[in-house]
């Protein structure tokens, strides 16, 4: 089952319990819906740079993509 997981930081930068949410799929539409439903306006989200994470910005939250590796994944379908 596809899901999104979030590690939250309090104003002091300390982590608080993580939360996971089921998704309808790894798509921009699913991430947009999840971000709209579960992220507070003004939230900043750091994630990998996979295409579906653009949904965070479409949900009106700030997306901070982090480049994890310069290689592209092999053997995986393209996600939109």
C-alpha positions, 0 to 999 in steps of 0.5 A: 500500500502506498503511503506518505510518512512525515517526520515533524519538527517542533519550533526548537527543531526537535522531532515529534512522533512521525505520522503516516498516511495511506495514499491512493498511489504515488502520483502528484494528485495523491500528494496534493490531496494528502498535503491539503488534508494533513499539512498546515498552511505555511508548512515546509516539506523537505523531500526527495526530488521525485516528480510527484512531490510537486504536489506539495507545492500544488497543495499550497505548502513550501516544497524544499527538494533535496538532491539525494543522488545524481543517479536516476533510479533504474528499473522503476516506472516513471511516476507522474 
